[in-house]
Amino acid sequence: MAAVTIRNLSDEAHRALKVRAAQHNRSTEAEIRAILEAAVRPEARLRIGTALAKMSRKIGLTNADVEALEQARDTRPAEPIRLE
């Protein structure tokens, strides 16, 4: 697991973190982890698989449609570009 060092954090910010951690009944380090996790992985983030599934349902795409697209797809390998 990665470790992060935060330099030049103001005393005020450190005190505020300690107070916030106490309010949430956890250590200052655990509070900082929770803050960072929430910042980089918000609950409302876009999940591409979920978004694609939702779009497919919205337009009425079925498994039969997907199978038909796969059968119609050209499966031959692409020809390399010839620079002559």
N, CA and C atoms as a LAMMPS dump frame, in Angstrom:
ITEM: TIMESTEP
0
ITEM: NUMBER OF ATOMS
252
ITEM: BOX BOUNDS ff ff ff
-5.0000000000000000e+02 5.0000000000000000e+02
-5.0000000000000000e+02 5.0000000000000000e+02
-5.0000000000000000e+02 5.0000000000000000e+02
ITEM: ATOMS id mol type element x y z
1 1 1 N 0.84 -1.169 0
2 1 2 C 0 0 0
3 1 3 C 0.89 1.238 0
4 2 1 N 0.462 2.242 -0.689
5 2 2 C 1.248 3.468 -0.824
6 2 3 C 1.185 4.311 0.442
7 3 1 N 2.226 5.094 0.643
8 3 2 C 2.281 6.039 1.755
9 3 3 C 2.482 7.436 1.184
10 4 1 N 1.858 8.418 1.828
11 4 2 C 1.943 9.802 1.369
12 4 3 C 2.387 10.67 2.532
13 5 1 N 3.306 11.568 2.269
14 5 2 C 3.741 12.544 3.262
15 5 3 C 3.252 13.907 2.826
16 6 1 N 2.638 14.629 3.746
17 6 2 C 2.149 15.969 3.429
18 6 3 C 3.022 16.968 4.171
19 7 1 N 3.726 17.775 3.416
20 7 2 C 4.61 18.779 4.007
21 7 3 C 3.931 20.138 4.02
22 8 1 N 4.378 20.982 4.936
23 8 2 C 3.929 22.38 5.014
24 8 3 C 2.426 22.528 5.22
25 9 1 N 1.836 21.598 5.949
26 9 2 C 0.431 21.715 6.314
27 9 3 C 0.338 22.709 7.469
28 10 1 N -0.55 23.666 7.352
29 10 2 C -0.644 24.684 8.404
30 10 3 C -1.133 24.054 9.705
31 11 1 N -0.765 24.685 10.806
32 11 2 C -1.211 24.213 12.115
33 11 3 C -2.736 24.245 12.209
34 12 1 N -3.339 25.26 11.606
35 12 2 C -4.79 25.382 11.629
36 12 3 C -5.449 24.212 10.906
37 13 1 N -4.921 23.859 9.751
38 13 2 C -5.481 22.736 8.991
39 13 3 C -5.304 21.43 9.766
40 14 1 N -4.153 21.259 10.389
41 14 2 C -3.909 20.047 11.169
42 14 3 C -4.872 19.951 12.345
43 15 1 N -5.086 21.063 13.037
44 15 2 C -6.042 21.078 14.155
45 15 3 C -7.452 20.763 13.657
46 16 1 N -7.826 21.342 12.532
47 16 2 C -9.165 21.103 11.982
48 16 3 C -9.345 19.63 11.607
49 17 1 N -8.3 19.021 11.071
50 17 2 C -8.355 17.598 10.74
51 17 3 C -8.527 16.753 12.001
52 18 1 N -7.812 17.117 13.062
53 18 2 C -7.919 16.381 14.319
54 18 3 C -9.328 16.493 14.9
55 19 1 N -9.915 17.693 14.828
56 19 2 C -11.276 17.895 15.324
57 19 3 C -12.269 17.084 14.501
58 20 1 N -12.121 17.159 13.193
59 20 2 C -13.017 16.411 12.298
60 20 3 C -12.903 14.912 12.541
61 21 1 N -11.682 14.424 12.735
62 21 2 C -11.47 13 13.012
63 21 3 C -12.165 12.607 14.31
64 22 1 N -12.046 13.434 15.321
65 22 2 C -12.684 13.148 16.607
66 22 3 C -14.21 13.105 16.449
67 23 1 N -14.755 13.985 15.634
68 23 2 C -16.201 14.006 15.396
69 23 3 C -16.683 12.72 14.734
70 24 1 N -15.8 12.117 13.938
71 24 2 C -16.147 10.876 13.235
72 24 3 C -15.626 9.634 13.968
73 25 1 N -15.113 9.833 15.178
74 25 2 C -14.603 8.727 16.001
75 25 3 C -13.533 7.895 15.286
76 26 1 N -12.589 8.578 14.682
77 26 2 C -11.469 7.875 14.053
78 26 3 C -10.193 8.683 14.217
79 27 1 N -9.091 8.056 13.874
80 27 2 C -7.798 8.729 13.995
81 27 3 C -7.67 9.801 12.92
82 28 1 N -6.724 10.708 13.13
83 28 2 C -6.473 11.75 12.13
84 28 3 C -6.064 11.111 10.804
85 29 1 N -5.222 10.095 10.882
86 29 2 C -4.782 9.409 9.66
87 29 3 C -5.968 8.77 8.936
88 30 1 N -6.86 8.117 9.669
89 30 2 C -8.04 7.506 9.05
90 30 3 C -8.946 8.571 8.44
91 31 1 N -9.046 9.722 9.096
92 31 2 C -9.859 10.815 8.569
93 31 3 C -9.281 11.339 7.258
94 32 1 N -7.979 11.507 7.215
95 32 2 C -7.325 11.973 5.981
96 32 3 C -7.553 10.976 4.86
97 33 1 N -7.444 9.67 5.168
98 33 2 C -7.701 8.639 4.151
99 33 3 C -9.129 8.761 3.629
100 34 1 N -10.087 8.933 4.539
101 34 2 C -11.489 9.04 4.128
102 34 3 C -11.718 10.263 3.241
103 35 1 N -11.099 11.38 3.598
104 35 2 C -11.231 12.602 2.802
105 35 3 C -10.654 12.396 1.401
106 36 1 N -9.475 11.796 1.331
107 36 2 C -8.846 11.57 0.025
108 36 3 C -9.649 10.584 -0.819
109 37 1 N -10.134 9.51 -0.215
110 37 2 C -10.951 8.537 -0.953
111 37 3 C -12.204 9.191 -1.51
112 38 1 N -12.872 10.008 -0.694
113 38 2 C -14.092 10.685 -1.149
114 38 3 C -13.791 11.664 -2.279
115 39 1 N -12.622 12.281 -2.231
116 39 2 C -12.259 13.264 -3.261
117 39 3 C -11.966 12.601 -4.607
118 40 1 N -11.308 11.468 -4.585
119 40 2 C -10.893 10.852 -5.848
120 40 3 C -11.847 9.767 -6.333
121 41 1 N -12.734 9.292 -5.458
122 41 2 C -13.683 8.259 -5.845
123 41 3 C -15.082 8.625 -5.351
124 42 1 N -15.648 9.71 -5.86
125 42 2 C -16.972 10.12 -5.389
126 42 3 C -18.031 9.082 -5.753
127 43 1 N -19.068 8.975 -4.933
128 43 2 C -20.131 8.004 -5.176
129 43 3 C -20.856 8.27 -6.489
130 44 1 N -20.936 9.526 -6.892
131 44 2 C -21.676 9.887 -8.103
132 44 3 C -20.823 9.796 -9.361
133 45 1 N -19.654 9.155 -9.273
134 45 2 C -18.792 9.096 -10.455
135 45 3 C -19.429 8.25 -11.548
136 46 1 N -19.075 8.554 -12.773
137 46 2 C -19.594 7.828 -13.923
138 46 3 C -18.904 6.476 -14.015
139 47 1 N -19.692 5.442 -14.049
140 47 2 C -19.169 4.084 -14.256
141 47 3 C -19.544 3.703 -15.686
142 48 1 N -18.538 3.522 -16.53
143 48 2 C -18.769 3.367 -17.96
144 48 3 C -19.629 2.152 -18.281
145 49 1 N -19.398 1.033 -17.601
146 49 2 C -20.2 -0.163 -17.86
147 49 3 C -21.657 0.051 -17.517
148 50 1 N -21.902 0.686 -16.387
149 50 2 C -23.271 0.975 -15.967
150 50 3 C -23.931 1.939 -16.945
151 51 1 N -23.188 2.942 -17.39
152 51 2 C -23.736 3.919 -18.33
153 51 3 C -24.085 3.254 -19.67
154 52 1 N -23.225 2.378 -20.148
155 52 2 C -23.502 1.692 -21.426
156 52 3 C -24.703 0.763 -21.298
157 53 1 N -24.804 0.05 -20.194
158 53 2 C -25.948 -0.841 -19.985
159 53 3 C -27.242 -0.038 -19.927
160 54 1 N -27.206 1.107 -19.251
161 54 2 C -28.387 1.964 -19.141
162 54 3 C -28.807 2.48 -20.516
163 55 1 N -27.817 2.904 -21.317
164 55 2 C -28.108 3.382 -22.679
165 55 3 C -28.728 2.27 -23.524
166 56 1 N -28.182 1.07 -23.411
167 56 2 C -28.689 -0.064 -24.185
168 56 3 C -30.134 -0.368 -23.827
169 57 1 N -30.431 -0.36 -22.52
170 57 2 C -31.815 -0.607 -22.098
171 57 3 C -32.743 0.508 -22.594
172 58 1 N -32.256 1.748 -22.555
173 58 2 C -33.078 2.893 -22.955
174 58 3 C -33.487 2.799 -24.427
175 59 1 N -32.573 2.355 -25.281
176 59 2 C -32.896 2.264 -26.709
177 59 3 C -33.475 0.902 -27.078
178 60 1 N -33.576 -0.013 -26.099
179 60 2 C -34.204 -1.301 -26.349
180 60 3 C -33.298 -2.331 -26.995
181 61 1 N -32.004 -2.191 -26.836
182 61 2 C -31.053 -3.142 -27.402
183 61 3 C -31.179 -4.475 -26.679
184 62 1 N -31.27 -5.552 -27.439
185 62 2 C -31.408 -6.881 -26.844
186 62 3 C -30.176 -7.716 -27.141
187 63 1 N -30.076 -8.877 -26.495
188 63 2 C -28.962 -9.792 -26.771
189 63 3 C -28.976 -10.243 -28.222
190 64 1 N -30.168 -10.398 -28.786
191 64 2 C -30.277 -10.79 -30.195
192 64 3 C -29.68 -9.715 -31.099
193 65 1 N -29.89 -8.446 -30.741
194 65 2 C -29.307 -7.346 -31.517
195 65 3 C -27.779 -7.397 -31.462
196 66 1 N -27.242 -7.633 -30.292
197 66 2 C -25.793 -7.703 -30.127
198 66 3 C -25.23 -8.87 -30.931
199 67 1 N -25.894 -10.018 -30.873
200 67 2 C -25.442 -11.182 -31.64
201 67 3 C -25.476 -10.899 -33.132
202 68 1 N -26.509 -10.2 -33.601
203 68 2 C -26.601 -9.858 -35.018
204 68 3 C -25.458 -8.93 -35.423
205 69 1 N -25.13 -7.979 -34.578
206 69 2 C -24.013 -7.074 -34.867
207 69 3 C -22.698 -7.846 -34.922
208 70 1 N -22.513 -8.787 -34.008
209 70 2 C -21.28 -9.575 -34.001
210 70 3 C -21.164 -10.431 -35.255
211 71 1 N -22.282 -10.985 -35.728
212 71 2 C -22.253 -11.814 -36.938
213 71 3 C -21.987 -10.976 -38.179
214 72 1 N -22.463 -9.751 -38.207
215 72 2 C -22.279 -8.889 -39.373
216 72 3 C -20.896 -8.242 -39.406
217 73 1 N -20.192 -8.275 -38.287
218 73 2 C -18.889 -7.616 -38.195
219 73 3 C -17.854 -8.34 -39.062
220 74 1 N -17.027 -7.566 -39.717
221 74 2 C -15.94 -8.11 -40.532
222 74 3 C -14.83 -8.567 -39.594
223 75 1 N -14.572 -9.856 -39.57
224 75 2 C -13.574 -10.404 -38.639
225 75 3 C -12.217 -10.64 -39.298
226 76 1 N -12.108 -10.262 -40.56
227 76 2 C -10.809 -10.431 -41.225
228 76 3 C -9.798 -9.454 -40.636
229 77 1 N -8.548 -9.884 -40.533
230 77 2 C -7.528 -8.944 -40.03
231 77 3 C -7.369 -7.76 -40.982
232 78 1 N -7.066 -6.626 -40.421
233 78 2 C -6.87 -5.418 -41.231
234 78 3 C -5.601 -5.559 -42.048
235 79 1 N -5.649 -5.016 -43.242
236 79 2 C -4.459 -5.001 -44.109
237 79 3 C -3.534 -3.881 -43.669
238 80 1 N -2.26 -4.129 -43.578
239 80 2 C -1.336 -3.052 -43.177
240 80 3 C -1.268 -1.97 -44.262
241 81 1 N -0.977 -0.77 -43.847
242 81 2 C -0.832 0.347 -44.778
243 81 3 C 0.426 0.141 -45.611
244 82 1 N 0.301 0.414 -46.907
245 82 2 C 1.46 0.313 -47.803
246 82 3 C 1.893 1.725 -48.194
247 83 1 N 3.068 2.091 -47.8
248 83 2 C 3.605 3.411 -48.108
249 83 3 C 4.637 3.261 -49.225
250 84 1 N 4.172 3.421 -50.425
251 84 2 C 5.066 3.265 -51.571
252 84 3 C 5.247 4.56 -52.319
